[in-house]
Amino acid sequence: MHINGQTVDVPDTITTVTELLAHFDLLGKMLVVEHNQTILQKEDHTQTELAEGHRIEIVHFVGGG
């Protein structure tokens, strides 16, 4: 799977965007997920299935000053 422009190995048990975010400890954080060049709504994360060759971009926001 390609995540943020890099090939990343993830466990085969990860089949949805929600599971992927949990794997990287990103659940509950402010972020935007793009799946195969389509920006996903948060409610679509649980039903968007992943497969080999899919491209994911994850942008999360960090506060600071």
N, C-alpha and C positions, 0 to 999 in steps of 0.2 A: 504494500500500500504506500502511496506517496502522501506524506504529511508535510505541509509547509515547504514543499519543494525538495524534500529528501525522501529516499526510500527507507521505510521503517518497518521492521518486523514486529507484528503484534500477534498475540495468541489467537489461534483459530476460533476460540470460544467467543471472541468479540465480533458480534454480527450487526450491531447498530451503532449509530452515532452516540447515543447515550452511554452505551457500554464503553466506547472508545474514550469519551470524556471522563468517565469514572476511572478508567485504567490510568489516565494521566493526571488524576486528582484535580479535575477542572470543573466538576459538577458544582453548581451554585455560584460560579464566578461569572462576571459580566464578560461575555464573549460573543463573537460572531463566527458561525461555521459555514464554510462554503463546501459543497459536495459536488464534484464534477462541474465546476463553474456555475453552480446555482446556490445562491445564499438561502440558507434554511431558516425558517421560523423556529423558535424554540420548541413549540409544540410538535414539530415534525421530527425532532431528534430521536424519539423512541421508535418511530416506524420507518426511519430511513435506514435501509439495509446496506451493509458494506460488503465489498467483494474485492478480490485481488485485482489490482490495476486501477482501482478508484483513486481519485485525487481529492484530498481533503486539505483545506486551509483553515487554520484556527487562529483567530486574532482575539487576544484578550486584553482588557484594559487595566492599566495599573495607575493608581492615583499617586500623586506626589506634588511637591511644590518647590 
